[in-house]
Amino acid sequence: MSIFSSVGRIVPRYSAARARHQAELVFRSLPMELRKDIGWPESVGEANSRLSGRAVRVATR
């Protein structure tokens, strides 16, 4: 496996994660009323559990 194939797999994942993060920042910057209308509200507990689960998946790879 060459370095180019490794980079070729990592770059699309990084780009998708960055796009998701940017979208989440935009949604979180909206007023709560608007987030409720589009079905976005998320409790703090859910967000923390989702993030910790993501960290566990990354650590196990």
N, C-alpha and C positions, 0 to 999 in steps of 0.2 A: 504494500500500500504506500503510495507516494504522498508527499506533503500536499500536492495539488488535489488529490482525491479527498484528503481530510478537510482541507479548506473548502472544497466544493460542497461538502456536506454541512459544514459548520455555518457558512455564510448565509444560506437560506433560512436556517433555524434562527440565527441571530436577527436577521431582517424581519422575520415574522414576529419574534418576541418584541422587538423594538416597536413595530407597528401596533401591536396589542397594547403595549405600555403607553404609547402616545395617545391612542384612542381612549384608554382608561383615564388618562390625565384630562382629556377634553371633557369626557362625561362627568368626571368629578368636579370640574370647574363650573358645571351648569347649576342653576338654582335647584334646590331640593324638589320643588313643585314640578319642575320640568322633568327631573329624573324619575319622579313617581309616574308621570304620564307615559314615559317611554318604557317603564318597567325596570329601571336600573337599580333602585335602592337596594343596598346590601348592608347587613348589619356588620359591626366591627368584628364580632366573633367569627362570622363566616369568612370574612376577608383574612383574618389571621390564620384560620385553619387551612384555608386554601394556599396561602403563602408558605406555611410550614410544610404542607404536603409537597409543594413544588420543590422546596429545598431538599427534602428527603429524596425525591426522585433524582434530582441532579447529583446528589452526593453518592447515590448508589450506582451511577453509570460508570 
